[in-house]
């Protein structure tokens, strides 16, 4: 496959992956901040759908296009910057599964609640955990972007 096309697919899919994850996270947190249970339920329904359709699809496309791009460009799969990127991508992926699970749980609790005050304590605990899980995932993703651009010799 054409290396230029592979690079384009890799860049576009990473943009969609990061952008959809960031956008849905901001949307989710803003809905939570309204303290309106109907708003939270409606927004979480959309956020869960976007995360499953866009983030999951691009999340699988990234390593596939990256593998083909590395082959096309002749890079060793054991470059130090790549090893760090693989580890960070694994961390981001694991954290994303936790975030997705928390979003589904919070969506379901918001759907079932009649008011903000009727939300169970687990909802608020899960949203705090969601926030503290999302922050290292986004930080790791930014480091991956840096690694892909800089391709620095790390050791």
N, C-alpha and C positions, 0 to 999 in steps of 0.2 A: 504494500500500500504506500502511496505517496507520503513522504515524511511531512510535507507542508500540510496536507490534509489531516494527518494524525495529530500534528501539533495544534491545528485549529480546533479539532474535536476535543482534544484534551483541555485546551484553554476555555472553550465555550462551556464544556461540561463542568469544569471547576467553577466557572463564574455562576452557572445555574445552581450548582450545589451550594456554594457559599451564600449566594444571594437569596436563594429560597429559604435556606436555614436561618439566615439573619433576619430576613423579612418576616417569616412566620414567627420567629422568636419575639421580635419587636411587637408584632400584632397581638400575640398571645399575652405579653406582659402588659400592654396597654389595655387590653380587655380586662385582665385581672385587676388592674388599677382602678377601673370604674366601680368595682364592688357591686356590679349589677349581674346577678346570676344568669339571667337570660342572655345578656351580651356575652358573658364568658362561655356559656354553652354553645351559642351560635359560632363564635369565633374559634373555639377549640375544635368544633366539627370541621371547619375549613382548614385550620392549621394541621390537624391530623391527616386530612386528605392530601394536602399539599406535601407534607413531609413524606408520606408513603409513596405518592406518585412521582414527585420531582426529586426529592432527596435520595430516595432508595434507588431510583433508576440511574441517576448520575453518580451515586455512590458506588454502583457496580461498574459503570462505564469508566470511571477514573482509573482504577487499576488496570483494566483491560486496555484502554488507550495508552496508558503509561507504559505498560509492558511492550506493546507494539512499537511505541515511539522509541523506547530504549533500544530495542532490536534494530530499528531502522537507522538510528543515529550511531550505533556501534558502541554504546556505553556498556561498561561492565555493570552487572546487576549488583555488584558488591562495592560500588563506590561508597565511601563513607557518608556523603551527603544523602545518598539514597537509603542507606541503612537507617539513618535517623528519620528520614521521611517515612519509611515503611513503619517504623515504630510509632511515630506520631499519628500516622493514618490509622493504625490499629487502635490506638487510644481514642482518637476522634470517633471511630466507628463504634467502639464499645460504649462510649459515653452517649452517642446518638441513640443507641438502642435503649439505654436507660431513660434518656429524655423522651423518646417516643412512648415508652411504657408509661411514664409519668403523665404525659399529655393525655393519653387514652384514659387513664384512671381519673384525672381531673375533669376531663370532658364528661365522663360518665357520672361523676359526682355532681357536676354543675347541672346536667340534664335532670337528675333526680331531685335536686333541691328546689324548694318553693321560694326561697329568698336567700340573700347573702348570709344572713344569720343562721339559716338552716344548713349551711354547708358543714360537713363534718370536719373535725380537727385535722384529719388526714389530708384534706384538700390543701389546707394552708401549709402543712409540713411538706407535702409533695411539691407545692409551688416553690417553696424555699429551696428544696433539694434540686428542683428543676433549674432554678437560677444558678446555683452553685455548681451544677453539672455542666450547664451550657457555657459558663465562662472559661473553664479550661479547654473545652472542646474548640471554641472559637480562637482562643490564644494559640492552641496547637495548630489549627488550620492556618493562621497567619504565619507561623514559623515555617510550615510546609511551603507556603507561597514564597517566602524568602529563600528557602533552600532550592526551590525549582528555578528561581531567577538567578541566584548567586552561584549555585553549584560549587560552593567553596570547598577547599581542601580542609577537612576538619581535623584530621590526624594523619 
